[in-house]
Amino acid sequence: MSSTEIKSMTYENFMNQAYRLDKRITRPNKREFQNLVRLEDKNENTNKNLKELKSRMHKACEIFFNQDISSTEQDQLSSLMSLIAQANSSQEIYECAKLGKGMTQRFK
């Protein structure tokens, strides 16, 4: 399995945790992440795809905020949202998804 496949699955798993809590967001798909990687590999403009992924991840964090979470978890989610806002590449999106997946494991 390629590293892109593993990274895209991490993104999808994090987003699925939020999707299970609130079906009003679009069902996540690993192709969203893979499309960003493909554009980066071709040195094409990734702004639109990156903005979309960041927006979706931000919405997922808001879903977790609406759950019964501790103040520590609120702080962690706030810092994750800040990292998502600063992300400028698929690698940074992956790191955020990996962190988020760990933080929200109990919602699985």
N, C-alpha and C positions, 0 to 999 in steps of 0.2 A: 504494500500500500504506500502510495506516495505521501510526502510530507504535506502537500497541498490538500490531499484527501483527508488526512488526519486533522489538519487545521480547520478545514471546512466542517468536519463533523463536530469539532469542539464548538464552533460558532453555532451550528444547528442545535446541538444539545442544550446550550445555554438559552437560546431563544425558545426552545420547546418547553423549558421549565416555566417560562413566563406565559407561553401560549396555553399551557394546561390550566393556568390560573385565570386567564381572561381571553376568551375566544374572539374578542373584538379586534385583536390584532391579526394581521395576515399570517397564515401558517408559514413558519420558516422553512427554508430550503437551503441546502448546502451549496447549490449552484449560485446563489447570490454572492457568496464569498469567493467561489471559484471564478466567477466573472471578473471580480476585482483583480484577482491574481493574474488572470489572462491579460487584462488591459495593462497591468504593470509590466508584464513580461514583454509586451509589444511596444512599450514606451508610449502608450496612448494616454489621453486625458482621462483621469480616474475620478475627477471631482464629483460627477453626478452619482456614480456608484458608491463612492466613499461617503458622500453626504447621506445617501439612502440607508446604508448600513449603520452609520452613526445614529441616525434618527430612529431606526428600528431598535437598536440597542438601548437608546435613551428611553424609549417607550417601555421596553422590558423592565428597566430599572424602576420606572415609575410604578409599574404593576407590583413589583416587589415592595416598594415603599407603602403601598396600600394594604399590605398584609400586616398581620400582628407580628412586628419585629422589634428586637431590642434596640436600645440606643447605640450599642456597639455596631449592630448590623446597619443601622441608619448611617452611621459615620462611614462604614466601609462602602456602602452603596453610594454615598455622596462623593467619596474619593474616586470610586469607579466611574461615576458619571463625569467627573472632571477629566479622568484619563481618556475616556471615550471622546470627549469634546476636543482633546488635544491630538488624537490619533490622526496620522497622515499617511498611513500605509497599511497594507494587508497584514503585515507582521504585527503592527501595533494593535490592529483590530483583533487579531488572534490572541495577543497577550491579554487584552481586556476581556475577551470571551472566556479565556482560561481562568482568569481571576474571578469573573462573575459566576462561572459554573461552580467553582469551589465555594464561593460565598453563599450561593443559593441552593446548595446540595439538598438541604432539608425539604425543599419544595418539589423535589423530584417525583 
